[in-house]
Amino acid sequence: MTDRQPNNPLHGVTLEAMLRQMVDRCGWEGLARDVPIKCFRVDPTMTSALKYLRKAPRARQKVEAVYARFVAGRAG
């Protein structure tokens, strides 16, 4: 498959890479404001957040939506 997805900001980006970029830019507090889940608010670590998000599809979708806005904001 050689289809390109130029309009998909999630294409080729791992969940870990998304989280690292957003945490580096906004911190855990900023991420918890946008996606109010416990793994971001109470003693957050990359490991615990990834573990939770891989098991919770709705939370992961919210994080992906925030990341898409994050990327769009950086481009504009």
Distance bins in CASP14 RR format, pairs under 12 A and 6 or more apart:
PFRMAT RR
TARGET T0000
AUTHOR 0000-0000-0000
RMODE 2
METHOD distances of the structure
MODEL  1
1 11 0 0 0 0 0 1 0 0 0 0 0
3 11 0 0 0 0 1 0 0 0 0 0 0
4 11 0 0 0 0 1 0 0 0 0 0 0
4 12 0 0 0 0 0 1 0 0 0 0 0
5 11 1 0 1 0 0 0 0 0 0 0 0
5 12 0 0 0 0 1 0 0 0 0 0 0
5 13 0 0 0 0 0 1 0 0 0 0 0
6 75 0 0 0 0 0 1 0 0 0 0 0
7 68 0 0 0 0 0 1 0 0 0 0 0
7 71 0 0 0 0 0 1 0 0 0 0 0
7 72 0 0 0 0 0 1 0 0 0 0 0
7 75 0 0 0 0 0 1 0 0 0 0 0
8 64 0 0 0 0 0 1 0 0 0 0 0
8 67 0 0 0 0 0 1 0 0 0 0 0
8 68 0 0 0 0 1 0 0 0 0 0 0
8 71 0 0 0 0 0 1 0 0 0 0 0
8 72 0 0 0 0 0 1 0 0 0 0 0
9 17 0 0 0 0 0 1 0 0 0 0 0
9 18 0 0 0 0 1 0 0 0 0 0 0
9 21 0 0 0 0 0 1 0 0 0 0 0
9 64 0 0 0 0 1 0 0 0 0 0 0
9 65 0 0 0 0 0 1 0 0 0 0 0
9 66 0 0 0 0 0 1 0 0 0 0 0
9 67 1 0 0 1 0 0 0 0 0 0 0
9 68 1 0 1 0 0 0 0 0 0 0 0
9 69 0 0 0 0 1 0 0 0 0 0 0
9 70 0 0 0 0 1 0 0 0 0 0 0
9 71 1 0 1 0 0 0 0 0 0 0 0
9 72 1 0 0 1 0 0 0 0 0 0 0
9 73 0 0 0 0 0 1 0 0 0 0 0
9 74 0 0 0 0 1 0 0 0 0 0 0
9 75 0 0 0 0 1 0 0 0 0 0 0
10 17 0 0 0 0 0 1 0 0 0 0 0
10 18 1 0 0 1 0 0 0 0 0 0 0
10 60 0 0 0 0 0 1 0 0 0 0 0
10 61 0 0 0 0 0 1 0 0 0 0 0
10 63 0 0 0 0 0 1 0 0 0 0 0
10 64 1 0 1 0 0 0 0 0 0 0 0
10 65 0 0 0 0 1 0 0 0 0 0 0
10 66 0 0 0 0 0 1 0 0 0 0 0
10 67 1 0 0 1 0 0 0 0 0 0 0
10 68 1 0 0 1 0 0 0 0 0 0 0
10 69 0 0 0 0 0 1 0 0 0 0 0
10 70 0 0 0 0 0 1 0 0 0 0 0
10 71 0 0 0 0 1 0 0 0 0 0 0
10 72 0 0 0 0 0 1 0 0 0 0 0
11 17 0 0 0 0 0 1 0 0 0 0 0
11 18 0 0 0 0 0 1 0 0 0 0 0
11 64 0 0 0 0 0 1 0 0 0 0 0
11 67 0 0 0 0 0 1 0 0 0 0 0
11 68 0 0 0 0 0 1 0 0 0 0 0
11 71 0 0 0 0 0 1 0 0 0 0 0
12 18 0 0 0 0 0 1 0 0 0 0 0
12 67 0 0 0 0 0 1 0 0 0 0 0
13 19 0 0 0 0 0 1 0 0 0 0 0
13 20 0 0 0 0 0 1 0 0 0 0 0
13 21 0 0 0 0 1 0 0 0 0 0 0
13 22 0 0 0 0 0 1 0 0 0 0 0
13 63 0 0 0 0 0 1 0 0 0 0 0
13 64 0 0 0 0 1 0 0 0 0 0 0
13 67 1 0 0 1 0 0 0 0 0 0 0
13 68 0 0 0 0 0 1 0 0 0 0 0
13 70 0 0 0 0 0 1 0 0 0 0 0
13 71 0 0 0 0 1 0 0 0 0 0 0
14 20 0 0 0 0 1 0 0 0 0 0 0
14 21 0 0 0 0 0 1 0 0 0 0 0
14 50 0 0 0 0 1 0 0 0 0 0 0
14 53 0 0 0 0 0 1 0 0 0 0 0
14 54 0 0 0 0 0 1 0 0 0 0 0
14 60 0 0 0 0 0 1 0 0 0 0 0
14 64 0 0 0 0 0 1 0 0 0 0 0
14 67 0 0 0 0 0 1 0 0 0 0 0
15 21 0 0 0 0 0 1 0 0 0 0 0
15 22 0 0 0 0 0 1 0 0 0 0 0
15 46 0 0 0 0 0 1 0 0 0 0 0
15 49 0 0 0 0 1 0 0 0 0 0 0
15 50 1 0 0 1 0 0 0 0 0 0 0
15 51 0 0 0 0 0 1 0 0 0 0 0
15 52 0 0 0 0 0 1 0 0 0 0 0
15 53 1 0 0 1 0 0 0 0 0 0 0
15 54 1 0 0 1 0 0 0 0 0 0 0
15 55 0 0 0 0 0 1 0 0 0 0 0
15 56 0 0 0 0 0 1 0 0 0 0 0
15 57 0 0 0 0 0 1 0 0 0 0 0
15 59 0 0 0 0 0 1 0 0 0 0 0
15 60 1 0 0 1 0 0 0 0 0 0 0
15 61 0 0 0 0 0 1 0 0 0 0 0
15 63 1 0 0 1 0 0 0 0 0 0 0
15 64 0 0 0 0 1 0 0 0 0 0 0
15 67 0 0 0 0 1 0 0 0 0 0 0
16 22 0 0 0 0 0 1 0 0 0 0 0
16 23 0 0 0 0 0 1 0 0 0 0 0
16 46 1 0 0 1 0 0 0 0 0 0 0
16 47 0 0 0 0 1 0 0 0 0 0 0
16 49 0 0 0 0 1 0 0 0 0 0 0
16 50 1 0 1 0 0 0 0 0 0 0 0
16 51 0 0 0 0 0 1 0 0 0 0 0
16 53 0 0 0 0 1 0 0 0 0 0 0
16 54 0 0 0 0 0 1 0 0 0 0 0
16 63 0 0 0 0 0 1 0 0 0 0 0
16 67 0 0 0 0 0 1 0 0 0 0 0
17 23 0 0 0 0 0 1 0 0 0 0 0
17 24 0 0 0 0 0 1 0 0 0 0 0
17 46 0 0 0 0 0 1 0 0 0 0 0
17 50 0 0 0 0 0 1 0 0 0 0 0
17 63 0 0 0 0 0 1 0 0 0 0 0
17 64 0 0 0 0 0 1 0 0 0 0 0
17 67 0 0 0 0 1 0 0 0 0 0 0
17 70 0 0 0 0 0 1 0 0 0 0 0
17 71 0 0 0 0 0 1 0 0 0 0 0
18 24 0 0 0 0 0 1 0 0 0 0 0
18 25 0 0 0 0 0 1 0 0 0 0 0
18 31 0 0 0 0 0 1 0 0 0 0 0
18 35 0 0 0 0 0 1 0 0 0 0 0
18 46 0 0 0 0 0 1 0 0 0 0 0
18 49 0 0 0 0 0 1 0 0 0 0 0
18 50 0 0 0 0 0 1 0 0 0 0 0
18 53 0 0 0 0 1 0 0 0 0 0 0
18 60 0 0 0 0 1 0 0 0 0 0 0
18 62 0 0 0 0 0 1 0 0 0 0 0
18 63 1 0 0 1 0 0 0 0 0 0 0
18 64 1 0 0 1 0 0 0 0 0 0 0
18 65 0 0 0 0 0 1 0 0 0 0 0
18 66 0 0 0 0 1 0 0 0 0 0 0
18 67 1 0 1 0 0 0 0 0 0 0 0
18 68 0 0 0 0 1 0 0 0 0 0 0
18 69 0 0 0 0 0 1 0 0 0 0 0
18 70 0 0 0 0 1 0 0 0 0 0 0
18 71 0 0 0 0 1 0 0 0 0 0 0
19 25 0 0 0 0 0 1 0 0 0 0 0
19 26 0 0 0 0 0 1 0 0 0 0 0
19 27 0 0 0 0 0 1 0 0 0 0 0
19 28 0 0 0 0 1 0 0 0 0 0 0
19 31 1 0 0 1 0 0 0 0 0 0 0
19 35 0 0 0 0 0 1 0 0 0 0 0
19 39 0 0 0 0 0 1 0 0 0 0 0
19 40 0 0 0 0 1 0 0 0 0 0 0
19 44 0 0 0 0 1 0 0 0 0 0 0
19 45 0 0 0 0 0 1 0 0 0 0 0
19 46 1 0 0 1 0 0 0 0 0 0 0
19 47 0 0 0 0 0 1 0 0 0 0 0
19 48 0 0 0 0 0 1 0 0 0 0 0
19 49 1 0 0 1 0 0 0 0 0 0 0
19 50 1 0 0 1 0 0 0 0 0 0 0
19 51 0 0 0 0 0 1 0 0 0 0 0
19 52 0 0 0 0 0 1 0 0 0 0 0
19 53 1 0 0 1 0 0 0 0 0 0 0
19 54 0 0 0 0 0 1 0 0 0 0 0
19 59 0 0 0 0 0 1 0 0 0 0 0
19 60 0 0 0 0 0 1 0 0 0 0 0
19 63 1 0 0 1 0 0 0 0 0 0 0
19 64 0 0 0 0 0 1 0 0 0 0 0
19 66 0 0 0 0 0 1 0 0 0 0 0
19 67 0 0 0 0 1 0 0 0 0 0 0
19 70 0 0 0 0 0 1 0 0 0 0 0
20 26 0 0 0 0 0 1 0 0 0 0 0
20 27 0 0 0 0 0 1 0 0 0 0 0
20 28 0 0 0 0 0 1 0 0 0 0 0
20 31 0 0 0 0 0 1 0 0 0 0 0
20 46 1 0 0 1 0 0 0 0 0 0 0
20 49 0 0 0 0 0 1 0 0 0 0 0
20 50 0 0 0 0 0 1 0 0 0 0 0
20 67 0 0 0 0 0 1 0 0 0 0 0
20 70 0 0 0 0 0 1 0 0 0 0 0
21 27 0 0 0 0 0 1 0 0 0 0 0
21 31 0 0 0 0 0 1 0 0 0 0 0
21 46 0 0 0 0 0 1 0 0 0 0 0
21 63 0 0 0 0 0 1 0 0 0 0 0
21 66 0 0 0 0 0 1 0 0 0 0 0
21 67 1 0 0 1 0 0 0 0 0 0 0
21 70 1 0 0 1 0 0 0 0 0 0 0
21 71 0 0 0 0 1 0 0 0 0 0 0
21 74 0 0 0 0 1 0 0 0 0 0 0
22 28 0 0 0 0 1 0 0 0 0 0 0
22 29 0 0 0 0 0 1 0 0 0 0 0
22 30 0 0 0 0 1 0 0 0 0 0 0
22 31 1 0 1 0 0 0 0 0 0 0 0
22 32 0 0 0 0 0 1 0 0 0 0 0
22 33 0 0 0 0 0 1 0 0 0 0 0
22 34 0 0 0 0 1 0 0 0 0 0 0
22 35 0 0 0 0 1 0 0 0 0 0 0
22 40 0 0 0 0 1 0 0 0 0 0 0
22 44 0 0 0 0 0 1 0 0 0 0 0
22 46 0 0 0 0 0 1 0 0 0 0 0
22 49 0 0 0 0 0 1 0 0 0 0 0
22 53 0 0 0 0 0 1 0 0 0 0 0
22 63 0 0 0 0 1 0 0 0 0 0 0
22 64 0 0 0 0 0 1 0 0 0 0 0
22 65 0 0 0 0 0 1 0 0 0 0 0
22 66 1 0 0 1 0 0 0 0 0 0 0
22 67 1 0 0 1 0 0 0 0 0 0 0
22 68 0 0 0 0 0 1 0 0 0 0 0
22 69 0 0 0 0 0 1 0 0 0 0 0
22 70 1 0 1 0 0 0 0 0 0 0 0
22 71 0 0 0 0 1 0 0 0 0 0 0
22 74 0 0 0 0 0 1 0 0 0 0 0
23 29 0 0 0 0 1 0 0 0 0 0 0
23 30 0 0 0 0 1 0 0 0 0 0 0
23 31 1 0 0 1 0 0 0 0 0 0 0
23 32 0 0 0 0 0 1 0 0 0 0 0
23 34 0 0 0 0 0 1 0 0 0 0 0
23 35 0 0 0 0 0 1 0 0 0 0 0
23 40 0 0 0 0 1 0 0 0 0 0 0
23 44 0 0 0 0 1 0 0 0 0 0 0
23 45 0 0 0 0 0 1 0 0 0 0 0
23 46 1 0 0 1 0 0 0 0 0 0 0
23 49 0 0 0 0 1 0 0 0 0 0 0
23 50 0 0 0 0 0 1 0 0 0 0 0
23 63 0 0 0 0 0 1 0 0 0 0 0
23 66 0 0 0 0 0 1 0 0 0 0 0
23 67 0 0 0 0 0 1 0 0 0 0 0
23 70 0 0 0 0 0 1 0 0 0 0 0
24 30 0 0 0 0 0 1 0 0 0 0 0
24 31 0 0 0 0 0 1 0 0 0 0 0
24 46 0 0 0 0 0 1 0 0 0 0 0
24 70 0 0 0 0 0 1 0 0 0 0 0
25 31 0 0 0 0 1 0 0 0 0 0 0
25 34 0 0 0 0 0 1 0 0 0 0 0
25 66 0 0 0 0 0 1 0 0 0 0 0
25 67 0 0 0 0 0 1 0 0 0 0 0
25 70 1 0 0 1 0 0 0 0 0 0 0
25 71 0 0 0 0 0 1 0 0 0 0 0
25 73 0 0 0 0 0 1 0 0 0 0 0
25 74 0 0 0 0 1 0 0 0 0 0 0
26 32 0 0 0 0 1 0 0 0 0 0 0
26 33 0 0 0 0 1 0 0 0 0 0 0
26 34 1 0 0 1 0 0 0 0 0 0 0
26 35 0 0 0 0 0 1 0 0 0 0 0
26 40 0 0 0 0 0 1 0 0 0 0 0
26 66 0 0 0 0 1 0 0 0 0 0 0
26 67 0 0 0 0 0 1 0 0 0 0 0
26 69 0 0 0 0 0 1 0 0 0 0 0
26 70 0 0 0 0 1 0 0 0 0 0 0
26 74 0 0 0 0 0 1 0 0 0 0 0
27 33 0 0 0 0 1 0 0 0 0 0 0
27 34 0 0 0 0 0 1 0 0 0 0 0
27 40 0 0 0 0 1 0 0 0 0 0 0
27 41 0 0 0 0 0 1 0 0 0 0 0
27 44 0 0 0 0 1 0 0 0 0 0 0
27 46 0 0 0 0 0 1 0 0 0 0 0
27 49 0 0 0 0 0 1 0 0 0 0 0
27 70 0 0 0 0 0 1 0 0 0 0 0
28 34 0 0 0 0 0 1 0 0 0 0 0
28 35 0 0 0 0 0 1 0 0 0 0 0
28 36 0 0 0 0 0 1 0 0 0 0 0
28 37 0 0 0 0 0 1 0 0 0 0 0
28 38 0 0 0 0 0 1 0 0 0 0 0
28 39 0 0 0 0 1 0 0 0 0 0 0
28 40 1 0 1 0 0 0 0 0 0 0 0
28 41 1 0 0 1 0 0 0 0 0 0 0
28 42 0 0 0 0 1 0 0 0 0 0 0
28 43 0 0 0 0 1 0 0 0 0 0 0
28 44 1 0 1 0 0 0 0 0 0 0 0
28 45 0 0 0 0 1 0 0 0 0 0 0
28 46 0 0 0 0 1 0 0 0 0 0 0
28 48 0 0 0 0 0 1 0 0 0 0 0
28 49 0 0 0 0 1 0 0 0 0 0 0
29 35 0 0 0 0 0 1 0 0 0 0 0
29 36 0 0 0 0 0 1 0 0 0 0 0
29 40 0 0 0 0 1 0 0 0 0 0 0
29 41 0 0 0 0 1 0 0 0 0 0 0
29 42 0 0 0 0 0 1 0 0 0 0 0
29 44 0 0 0 0 1 0 0 0 0 0 0
30 36 0 0 0 0 0 1 0 0 0 0 0
30 40 0 0 0 0 1 0 0 0 0 0 0
30 41 0 0 0 0 0 1 0 0 0 0 0
30 44 0 0 0 0 0 1 0 0 0 0 0
30 66 0 0 0 0 1 0 0 0 0 0 0
30 70 0 0 0 0 0 1 0 0 0 0 0
31 37 0 0 0 0 1 0 0 0 0 0 0
31 39 0 0 0 0 1 0 0 0 0 0 0
31 40 1 0 1 0 0 0 0 0 0 0 0
31 41 0 0 0 0 1 0 0 0 0 0 0
31 44 1 0 0 1 0 0 0 0 0 0 0
31 46 0 0 0 0 0 1 0 0 0 0 0
31 49 0 0 0 0 1 0 0 0 0 0 0
31 53 0 0 0 0 0 1 0 0 0 0 0
31 59 0 0 0 0 0 1 0 0 0 0 0
31 62 0 0 0 0 0 1 0 0 0 0 0
31 63 0 0 0 0 1 0 0 0 0 0 0
31 66 1 0 0 1 0 0 0 0 0 0 0
31 67 0 0 0 0 0 1 0 0 0 0 0
31 70 0 0 0 0 1 0 0 0 0 0 0
32 38 0 0 0 0 1 0 0 0 0 0 0
32 39 0 0 0 0 1 0 0 0 0 0 0
32 40 1 1 0 0 0 0 0 0 0 0 0
32 41 1 0 1 0 0 0 0 0 0 0 0
32 42 0 0 0 0 1 0 0 0 0 0 0
32 43 0 0 0 0 0 1 0 0 0 0 0
32 44 1 0 0 1 0 0 0 0 0 0 0
32 49 0 0 0 0 0 1 0 0 0 0 0
32 62 0 0 0 0 0 1 0 0 0 0 0
32 63 0 0 0 0 0 1 0 0 0 0 0
32 66 0 0 0 0 0 1 0 0 0 0 0
33 40 0 0 0 0 1 0 0 0 0 0 0
33 41 0 0 0 0 1 0 0 0 0 0 0
33 66 0 0 0 0 1 0 0 0 0 0 0
34 40 0 0 0 0 1 0 0 0 0 0 0
34 41 0 0 0 0 0 1 0 0 0 0 0
34 59 0 0 0 0 0 1 0 0 0 0 0
34 62 0 0 0 0 1 0 0 0 0 0 0
34 63 0 0 0 0 1 0 0 0 0 0 0
34 64 0 0 0 0 0 1 0 0 0 0 0
34 65 0 0 0 0 1 0 0 0 0 0 0
34 66 1 0 1 0 0 0 0 0 0 0 0
34 67 0 0 0 0 1 0 0 0 0 0 0
34 68 0 0 0 0 0 1 0 0 0 0 0
34 69 0 0 0 0 1 0 0 0 0 0 0
34 70 0 0 0 0 1 0 0 0 0 0 0
35 41 0 0 0 0 1 0 0 0 0 0 0
35 44 0 0 0 0 0 1 0 0 0 0 0
35 49 0 0 0 0 1 0 0 0 0 0 0
35 52 0 0 0 0 0 1 0 0 0 0 0
35 53 0 0 0 0 1 0 0 0 0 0 0
35 56 0 0 0 0 0 1 0 0 0 0 0
35 58 0 0 0 0 0 1 0 0 0 0 0
35 59 1 0 0 1 0 0 0 0 0 0 0
35 60 0 0 0 0 1 0 0 0 0 0 0
35 61 0 0 0 0 1 0 0 0 0 0 0
35 62 1 0 1 0 0 0 0 0 0 0 0
35 63 1 0 1 0 0 0 0 0 0 0 0
35 64 0 0 0 0 1 0 0 0 0 0 0
35 65 0 0 0 0 1 0 0 0 0 0 0
35 66 1 0 1 0 0 0 0 0 0 0 0
35 67 0 0 0 0 1 0 0 0 0 0 0
35 69 0 0 0 0 0 1 0 0 0 0 0
35 70 0 0 0 0 0 1 0 0 0 0 0
36 42 0 0 0 0 0 1 0 0 0 0 0
36 59 0 0 0 0 0 1 0 0 0 0 0
36 62 0 0 0 0 1 0 0 0 0 0 0
36 63 0 0 0 0 0 1 0 0 0 0 0
36 66 0 0 0 0 0 1 0 0 0 0 0
37 44 0 0 0 0 1 0 0 0 0 0 0
37 48 0 0 0 0 0 1 0 0 0 0 0
37 49 0 0 0 0 1 0 0 0 0 0 0
37 52 1 0 0 1 0 0 0 0 0 0 0
37 53 0 0 0 0 1 0 0 0 0 0 0
37 55 0 0 0 0 0 1 0 0 0 0 0
37 56 1 0 0 1 0 0 0 0 0 0 0
37 58 0 0 0 0 1 0 0 0 0 0 0
37 59 1 0 1 0 0 0 0 0 0 0 0
37 60 0 0 0 0 0 1 0 0 0 0 0
37 61 0 0 0 0 0 1 0 0 0 0 0
37 62 1 0 0 1 0 0 0 0 0 0 0
37 63 0 0 0 0 1 0 0 0 0 0 0
37 66 0 0 0 0 0 1 0 0 0 0 0
38 44 0 0 0 0 1 0 0 0 0 0 0
38 48 0 0 0 0 1 0 0 0 0 0 0
38 49 0 0 0 0 0 1 0 0 0 0 0
38 52 0 0 0 0 1 0 0 0 0 0 0
38 53 0 0 0 0 0 1 0 0 0 0 0
38 56 0 0 0 0 0 1 0 0 0 0 0
38 59 0 0 0 0 1 0 0 0 0 0 0
39 45 0 0 0 0 1 0 0 0 0 0 0
39 46 0 0 0 0 0 1 0 0 0 0 0
39 47 0 0 0 0 1 0 0 0 0 0 0
39 48 1 0 1 0 0 0 0 0 0 0 0
39 49 1 0 1 0 0 0 0 0 0 0 0
39 50 0 0 0 0 1 0 0 0 0 0 0
39 51 0 0 0 0 1 0 0 0 0 0 0
39 52 1 0 1 0 0 0 0 0 0 0 0
39 53 1 0 0 1 0 0 0 0 0 0 0
39 54 0 0 0 0 0 1 0 0 0 0 0
39 55 0 0 0 0 0 1 0 0 0 0 0
39 56 0 0 0 0 1 0 0 0 0 0 0
39 59 0 0 0 0 1 0 0 0 0 0 0
39 60 0 0 0 0 0 1 0 0 0 0 0
39 63 0 0 0 0 0 1 0 0 0 0 0
40 46 0 0 0 0 0 1 0 0 0 0 0
40 48 0 0 0 0 1 0 0 0 0 0 0
40 49 1 0 0 1 0 0 0 0 0 0 0
40 50 0 0 0 0 0 1 0 0 0 0 0
40 52 0 0 0 0 1 0 0 0 0 0 0
40 53 0 0 0 0 1 0 0 0 0 0 0
40 59 0 0 0 0 1 0 0 0 0 0 0
40 62 0 0 0 0 0 1 0 0 0 0 0
40 63 0 0 0 0 1 0 0 0 0 0 0
40 66 0 0 0 0 0 1 0 0 0 0 0
41 48 0 0 0 0 0 1 0 0 0 0 0
41 49 0 0 0 0 0 1 0 0 0 0 0
41 52 0 0 0 0 0 1 0 0 0 0 0
42 48 0 0 0 0 1 0 0 0 0 0 0
42 49 0 0 0 0 0 1 0 0 0 0 0
42 52 0 0 0 0 0 1 0 0 0 0 0
43 49 0 0 0 0 0 1 0 0 0 0 0
44 50 0 0 0 0 0 1 0 0 0 0 0
44 51 0 0 0 0 0 1 0 0 0 0 0
44 52 0 0 0 0 0 1 0 0 0 0 0
44 53 0 0 0 0 0 1 0 0 0 0 0
45 51 0 0 0 0 1 0 0 0 0 0 0
45 52 0 0 0 0 0 1 0 0 0 0 0
46 52 0 0 0 0 0 1 0 0 0 0 0
46 53 0 0 0 0 0 1 0 0 0 0 0
47 53 0 0 0 0 0 1 0 0 0 0 0
47 54 0 0 0 0 0 1 0 0 0 0 0
48 54 0 0 0 0 0 1 0 0 0 0 0
48 55 0 0 0 0 0 1 0 0 0 0 0
49 55 0 0 0 0 0 1 0 0 0 0 0
49 56 0 0 0 0 0 1 0 0 0 0 0
49 59 0 0 0 0 1 0 0 0 0 0 0
49 60 0 0 0 0 0 1 0 0 0 0 0
49 63 0 0 0 0 1 0 0 0 0 0 0
50 56 0 0 0 0 0 1 0 0 0 0 0
50 59 0 0 0 0 0 1 0 0 0 0 0
50 60 0 0 0 0 1 0 0 0 0 0 0
50 63 0 0 0 0 0 1 0 0 0 0 0
51 59 0 0 0 0 0 1 0 0 0 0 0
51 60 0 0 0 0 0 1 0 0 0 0 0
52 58 0 0 0 0 0 1 0 0 0 0 0
52 59 1 0 0 1 0 0 0 0 0 0 0
52 60 0 0 0 0 1 0 0 0 0 0 0
52 62 0 0 0 0 0 1 0 0 0 0 0
52 63 0 0 0 0 0 1 0 0 0 0 0
53 59 1 0 1 0 0 0 0 0 0 0 0
53 60 1 0 1 0 0 0 0 0 0 0 0
53 61 0 0 0 0 1 0 0 0 0 0 0
53 62 0 0 0 0 1 0 0 0 0 0 0
53 63 1 0 0 1 0 0 0 0 0 0 0
53 64 0 0 0 0 1 0 0 0 0 0 0
53 66 0 0 0 0 0 1 0 0 0 0 0
53 67 0 0 0 0 0 1 0 0 0 0 0
54 60 1 0 0 1 0 0 0 0 0 0 0
54 63 0 0 0 0 0 1 0 0 0 0 0
56 62 0 0 0 0 1 0 0 0 0 0 0
56 63 0 0 0 0 1 0 0 0 0 0 0
57 63 0 0 0 0 0 1 0 0 0 0 0
57 64 0 0 0 0 0 1 0 0 0 0 0
58 64 0 0 0 0 0 1 0 0 0 0 0
58 65 0 0 0 0 0 1 0 0 0 0 0
59 65 0 0 0 0 0 1 0 0 0 0 0
59 66 0 0 0 0 0 1 0 0 0 0 0
60 66 0 0 0 0 0 1 0 0 0 0 0
60 67 0 0 0 0 0 1 0 0 0 0 0
61 67 0 0 0 0 0 1 0 0 0 0 0
61 68 0 0 0 0 0 1 0 0 0 0 0
62 68 0 0 0 0 0 1 0 0 0 0 0
62 69 0 0 0 0 0 1 0 0 0 0 0
63 69 0 0 0 0 0 1 0 0 0 0 0
63 70 0 0 0 0 1 0 0 0 0 0 0
64 70 0 0 0 0 0 1 0 0 0 0 0
64 71 0 0 0 0 0 1 0 0 0 0 0
65 71 0 0 0 0 0 1 0 0 0 0 0
65 72 0 0 0 0 0 1 0 0 0 0 0
66 72 0 0 0 0 0 1 0 0 0 0 0
66 73 0 0 0 0 0 1 0 0 0 0 0
67 73 0 0 0 0 0 1 0 0 0 0 0
67 74 0 0 0 0 0 1 0 0 0 0 0
68 74 0 0 0 0 0 1 0 0 0 0 0
68 75 0 0 0 0 0 1 0 0 0 0 0
69 75 0 0 0 0 0 1 0 0 0 0 0
69 76 0 0 0 0 0 1 0 0 0 0 0
70 76 0 0 0 0 0 1 0 0 0 0 0
END
